[in-house]
Amino acid sequence: MKASVDQSICTGCSLCPDIDPAVFEIGDDGLAKVKVDEVPADAEDATQEAADSCPVSAITVG
């Protein structure tokens, strides 16, 4: 599973790293970014929860 953040619509709300700090972090620009190439198997549920919880739907998983 891979995750991505559309930085053109991310608001930097910090919800995704709060939900799934193993996969997401806030970069120096104040926007969320994915910090792994592949989502670890034990983080897949949290990654999906982060995507579902994103208020601007900036996260894609697949």
C-alpha positions, 0 to 999 in steps of 0.5 A, a space after each residue: 500500500 502506498 499513500 500520497 498527500 496532494 500538497 496543493 490542497 493540504 491545509 497542514 491541519 496535523 490530523 494525519 500525523 496525529 492519527 498515523 505518525 508512522 507514515 505522515 509528518 508535517 514538513 518544514 513548509 507546514 504541510 503534511 507529507 508521507 515519510 515512507 515509500 510503502 505503508 507498513 502492514 501494521 499501519 495500514 488501518 491508521 493510514 486509511 483512517 487518516 485519509 478518511 479523516 482528512 478535512 480536505 481529502 488531500 490523502 490518497 491511499 492504494 
